[in-house]
Amino acid sequence: MFLAIKTDKKYTYKDYLKWPDDERWEIIDGVAYNMSPAPSIRHQIIVGNFYTLLNLKLKGKSCRVFIAPTDVVLSEYDVVQPDILVVCDKKKITKANISGAPDIAI
C-alpha cells in the first residue's frame, strides 16, 4: 500500500536526498509517497528472474539493467524507484541516479 504521508508542501528531488536512507519514498508531482517495506521472498524471486532474463537478452548491447533501489529522476518533482529498469542511453546514467525516463520500467 502506498500512502501519501509527506503532503504539507510540494517536494523536490533536493528534499528527497535529505530523507533517511532506511526509508523508501517516491515523489510524484511533488507529493511524497511512503513505499512498502521490504518486499516478500516471492516478489524478490520474480524480480531476480526478470533481471536475469533481461541481463542475458541484452548481453553485448549498450543497454544496462538496474534493480531497486535505483533512483529514477524524471523531473524536479518526480522521483521513482522501479523494481527493474533498462536504460539504453548512457547519458542518462549518472553516479547518483538515472536522469530521465528508462527504456523499460517494471
URWOUR-V816512 format. One record per residue. N is the residue number from 1. BURIAL is b if it has 24 or more other ideal C-beta (glycine too) atoms within 12 Angstrom, else e. Layout:
# URWOUR-V816512
[[N BURIAL] [N BURIAL]]
This chain:
# URWOUR-V816512
[[1 e] [2 e] [3 e] [4 e] [5 e] [6 e] [7 e] [8 e] [9 e] [10 e] [11 b] [12 e] [13 b] [14 e] [15 e] [16 b] [17 e] [18 e] [19 e] [20 e] [21 e] [22 e] [23 e] [24 b] [25 b] [26 b] [27 b] [28 b] [29 e] [30 b] [31 b] [32 b] [33 b] [34 e] [35 b] [36 e] [37 e] [38 e] [39 e] [40 e] [41 e] [42 e] [43 e] [44 e] [45 e] [46 e] [47 b] [48 e] [49 e] [50 b] [51 b] [52 e] [53 e] [54 b] [55 e] [56 e] [57 e] [58 e] [59 e] [60 e] [61 e] [62 e] [63 e] [64 b] [65 b] [66 b] [67 b] [68 b] [69 b] [70 b] [71 b] [72 b] [73 b] [74 b] [75 e] [76 e] [77 e] [78 b] [79 b] [80 b] [81 b] [82 b] [83 b] [84 b] [85 b] [86 b] [87 b] [88 e] [89 e] [90 e] [91 e] [92 b] [93 b] [94 e] [95 e] [96 e] [97 b] [98 b] [99 b] [100 b] [101 e] [102 b] [103 b] [104 b] [105 b] [106 b]]
